[in-house]
Amino acid sequence: MHSISPSPLKGIAFKLISCFLFTCMAALVRELGQRYPTGQIVFCRNFFALLIIGAVLLRADNPRELMRTHRPFGHFYRAFSGVMAIFCMFMGLRYLPLPDATAISYAQPIFCIVFAAILLKEHVPPVRWLAVALGLSGVLIMLWPYLQYSGVDWHGSAAYGAMYTFIGAILAALALTQVRALAKTERASTIVLYFTLFATLLSALALPFGFEWPLNWFDALKMAGVGLIGGVGQMFLTQSYRYADASLVAPFDYSTMIYATLLGMAFFGEYPSVLVLIGASIVIASGMLVAWWERKK
């Protein structure tokens, strides 16, 4: 694959586009989740993404070289944790306002640092542990209203969704840690392709336990859109890191809070609570601290 000249502005632009697309996908999941099984939506997310990602990668790369891997089980483990993370995130979107679910998912990079130290034996400088402590305090502030929930019907409540979203963030961090381990020997395009392939097969296992035909063509298009938008977003995300350093573009992940708030207000009449905004601000500050430290180094 030919080299690409660095272009920070283009990298930032691609990152912002990917964040917007992922937030649009989450809004579709939030809407569809009120009528269809979560497992079915997860399958659509992976199947339709496989169509677009597979077509692009197989056309751009040598198919035989693209499929070559020395770590098939590593790809499978990554796909399994990734699919479980998507399922938990989508379950959270069934019961939580879009801005709240987005904010709680910011716990993901915090646990990436923890898993890097535990599983990859990476040296974590004190400033990163400070960011972890700061970020976890922000997450606890966001979760506090849900932890205090004392209603009778806990199952299916907002507290239920908050716990799913938090667990999903931890599993997503585990999946990303596995990606970092795979990246030492595997091509990025190979990792993306095998994840989407295995994720499609794994999520298909949920279909016998819950499947409903779309009520109309509009819902069918929405289900396809979950995967297609997610697939295009993944490609923009990959390109953003090819044009600019990770430490530069990573903080723009937090633009999803702006998108989620605007989409939540426009389509669902949802507004983030004060505690969610405070907690999200603290988590964002912890992420910016890590980014500043990386840029400084």
N, C-alpha and C positions, 0 to 999 in steps of 0.2 A: 504494500500500500504506500503510495507516494507521501512524502513529507508535506506538512502544511505549515506555512509561515505563521508565526504567532500574531494574533489580532485580538487584544484584550476587549475592545469594544464589541467585536463580533461574538466573542465568547460570552460576554455579559448578555448581549441581546438574545443569543440562543438559549441561555439559561433562563431568562425571564419568559421567553416563549414556552419553554418546557414546563415551567412552574404554572403558567396560565393554563396550559393544556391539561396538566394533571389535576388542577383544581376544577376545571370543567368536567373532567371525568368523575371526580368525586361528587360533584353536584348531580350528575346523571345517576350515580349509584345511590345517592341519598333519595332521589325521586323514585327510582325503580324498586328500591328496597322496601317500599311500603306495600308493594303488590306481588313481588316475586321472591322465591327462595334465594338466600345469599349464595349458596353453592352454585346455582345456575348463573348468577351474575359473575362470579369469579371465573367460571368456565368461559363465558363470553369474553371477559377481559383478556384471557390468555389465548383463546382460539383465534379471535380476530386480530390480535396483536401478532400472532404467529404468521398469519397470512401476509401481513405487510412487512414485518421484520425479516421473515424468511425470504420473501421475494427480493427485497433490497440487498440483503447480504449475499444470497446465492448468485445474484447478478453481478455484484461488485467484486466478489472474491472467487478464487478457485474452489468449487464445491468440495472437492476431495480434500484439499488442504484445510478448508473451513471445518469439516467434520472430524478431522484428525484430533484425537485427544489421548493423553496418557492417564487421565484422571476421571473416568466416567462416574465413579462413585462420588467423587468430590462435587461434580456437577449435580448429581442427584440429591445429595444432602443440601446443597445450596437451594435447589428448586423446592425441596420439601419445606425448608424453613421459610422460603420466600412465599410459597403458596399459603402456608398457615398464617403468615403475616398479612397477606392480602385479605384472607378470609376474616381475620379478626378486625382489620381496619374497616372492611365493608360492613361487618356486623355493627361496629361502632357507629357508622353513618346511618344505620337504620333508626337508632334511638337518640342520637345526639344532634344538636344544631351543627351545621357545617363549620362555622368558625370555631366552635369548641373542639370538635373532632380534629380539626387542622392544628389547633394550638397544642393539644395533648400529644399529637404525633411528633412534636418537636423534641420529645424525649429520645428519639432515635439516635441522633449524633452523640448524646451523652453516653449511651450504652455502647456505642461504637468504640469509644475510648476505653471503657472498662473491659470489653471483650478483647480489644487489641492487646491489652496488658496481660489478661488471663490466658487467652487461647493462642495468641501469636507471640507471646513473650516479648512484646515490644517495650522499649524503655519509654515511660510516660513521665515527662518533666513535671515538676510541682505546679506550674501554671495550668497544665491540663487538668490535674486533680482538683485544683481550685475551681476551674470551669465546671467540672463534674458536680462538685458540691453546690455551686451556685445554681447550676441548671436543675438539679434535683429539688432544691428548695422551691424553684419556680414551678416545677411539675406538681409538687405537693400542694402549692397554693391553688393551682388549677383544679386539682382533684378534690380539694377540701369540701366543696359543697356537695359532691357526690359521695364522699366517704361518710358524711354526716346523715346521708339519706336513711330514714327510719320508717318508711312506708311499709305497708303489708305486702304489696305486690312488687317485690324487688326485681323478680325476673321480668325482663322486658322494659325496665325503667331506664331513665337517663343514666343512673348509676351503673346499670348493666352495660350500657354502651360505653361509658367511660372506662370501665375495667377492660373491656374488649380492646378499645383503642390503645390503652396503655400496654397491654400484653402484645398487641400487634407491633407497637413501636420497638419493644424489646426483641421480638422475633425478626423484625426488619434489620435491626442492628446486627443480629447474629448472621443473617443472610449476607449483609455487606461485609462482615468480617471474613466470611467464607470466600467472598469474591476477591478480597485482598490476598488471601492465601492462594487461590487459583491463579491470580494474575501473575504470580511468580513464574509460572511455566506455561500458561495458556494465553492465546490471543484474546483480545477484548471481544472481537466479533464472534469467536467460538463460544465464549462464556455467555454472551447475549442469546445466541441461537439455541444452545443447549438448555438454558434456563427456560426460554419460552416454550420449547418442545416438551421438556419434562413437566413444566407447570401445566400445560394443556392436558397432558395425559393424567396427571395427578388430580386435577380439578374435575376431570370427566368422571372420576369415581364417585363424586357427590351427586351426579345427575339422577341415579336410580332412587335416591332418598328424598328428592324434591325437585320436581320439574313441572313447570306450567307453561303451556303455549302462550305466546304474547296475545294480549287481548285485542290488539289492532296492529296495523302496519307501523304506526308511529312508535309504539313500544318496541317493536322488532328493530326499527332503525336505531332507537336509543341503545338497545343491547349491543348491536353491532358497533355503535359509536363508542361505547365504553372501551372496547378493545382497540378500535382503530385510532381513537384519540390517544389512548395510552401508548400504542405502538409508535405513533408519530412523536409524541412527547419524549419517549425513550430515545429516539434518534436525535432529536434536538439536544437532549441532555448529553448524550455521548459526544456530539459535535462541540458542545460548549467547552468540554474539558480538553478537546484537541486544540482549540484556538487560544486558550488561556489557562493559567495555573489554577489548580484546585483551590488554593488559598484565596485567590481573587474572586472566583465565581461562587464558591460555596455559600458565603453569607447571603447571596440573593435567593437562597431557598426560602428565606423568611418573607419574601414577597407574596408567598401563597396566603399569608394571613390577610393581606390587603384584598387579594382576589376573593378569598373565601368570605370575607365580611361583605363585600359588594354583592357577590352572587347570593349569599344567604339572605341579605336584605331584599334583593330584587325578586327572587323567585320563591323564597320560603317565609319571608317576614321574620327572619331570625337575626338577633343581635347578640354579640358576645357580651357576657356579663363582666362586671368590673373586676372580679377576681381572676377571670380568665385573661383579661387584658394585662393585669398586673403580673400574673404568673408567666404569660407569654413574653412579656417585656424582659423579665429576668432571664428566661431561657435564651432569648435572642441575644441578650447582653453576654451570656456565657459563651455562646457560639461566636460572637464578634471578638471576644477576648482570645479565643483559640486562633481565629483567622488573623488577628493582629499579630499574635506571637509568631505564627508561621511566616507571615510577610516580613516580620522583623528579622527572622533567622536568614 
